[in-house]
């Protein structure tokens, strides 16, 4: 199919987003940008959050994992359900009781200004790396399958996509994103369903027959009982629960949408509805992954895991289905990038610059600051996407969850210490603890998973072999998996305990 025609649909879709953005951002102000005037409909937020949580990584990488891990990823999804329940009934009541615009204000109330800014800083680092990894994956697919044929360099593609995102988010913020995410989630799910139905039809089988074929290819296994494996079911479920608490409950982007809902009850309904839909959609992506590997075996398709879905959709499906796939892919790209850009702008303005505390600043000056920060983060996104291009990783979902383990761990430790204990800490030392903890866990994980790091950074064989020998002597065959985040949080928690004291009694 003509790359020019495919790209014309990308432009048309973007124009539709601009129309929605223009309509929803009328009469908007800074409160509209940051929290949607606390007037968002919970059903729209729940549905739109699906697109933000899934992103292009789920759309492309999750089906790709089926070839090597079967349905193992559903172990993580089970953990997600537990995590969403913890958010709904522990974190959301806390955020609403304190009437927070930024969730990291809790750390200021509980510990002090340094802890507050430390939490915001780790969110900014975490979300920047996670969002740009997701962004890179989709931009790279557009580049390989469309824009390379048009002679457009990768860096120009990145600039164009980021420019599109800026155009429809710089004014309306959360107020706009609640609506655009709903639209984009709809297109993404339509693409998923259409592609699934088409491949089923091409295979000439029903759902039951397809599952039988997947079972014969050993693609349907869910639970891994090898305790040494990084994907052991307990590690995945526990890791999934805490990844959800950290990457959703302690993430300003995700919570920014939840606390834009009118009241706590509706926000909790949003979270629980969203969690059930998410589990079903993730299972459908895994099912699609199984279908893709059956289809690939029958048609001699041999490509990297992250390229399987786009290769099949754009080279082995009719033009109409290819167009639906491209629109769905773009719909998976924008919710993760636009929400991140908005949330990072909000967090930097409110948490780092103290925009809400600067009563002497006029509304127009605040807007100028906000726009400057917004454009600055867009430039940082560009640099980070180019970094991922240089790394040329073939399984972005592993990178995202690995980065989350390091960067969200201190947030998990800070919030857990605040909620689970009544002790006070030496606030000035909290940043040091939150830097030391991930440094320690990075050293441990580097030794334990040297093969993974060697694949990313192309270490020499001699160096990799020496570290592998050290790893076997220290850990045997045991491999750290997604529970890395928990270890990081625990070290942070213990470090905070060392700099803490009993609260002063008041008479």
Secondary structure, 3 states (H helix, E strand, C coil): CCHHHHHHHHHHHHHHHHHHHHHHCCCCCHHHHHHHHHCECHHHHHHHHHHHHHHHHHHHHHHHHHHHHCCCHHHHHHHHHHHHHHHHHHHHHHHHHCCCCCCCHHHHHHCCHHHHHHHHHHHHHHHHHHHHHHHHHHHHHHHHHHHCCCCCCHHHHHHHHHHHHHHHHCCCCHHHHHHHHHHHHHHHHHHHHHHHHHHHHHHCCCHHHHHHHHHHCCCCCCCCCCCCCCCCHHHHHHHHHHHHHHHHHCCHHHHHHHCCECCHHHHHHHHHHHHHHHHHHHHHHHHHHHHHHHHHHHHCCCCCHHHHHHHHHHHCCCHHHHHHHHHHHHHHHHHHHHHHHHHHHHHHHHHHCCCCCCCCCCHHHHHHHHHHHHHHHHHHHHHHHHHHHHHCCCCHHHHHHHHHHHHCHHHHHHHHHHHHCCCEECHHHHHHHHHHHHHHHHHHHHHHCHHHHHHHHCCCHHHHHHHHHHHHHHHCCCCCCCCHHHHHHHHHHHHHHHCEECCCCCC
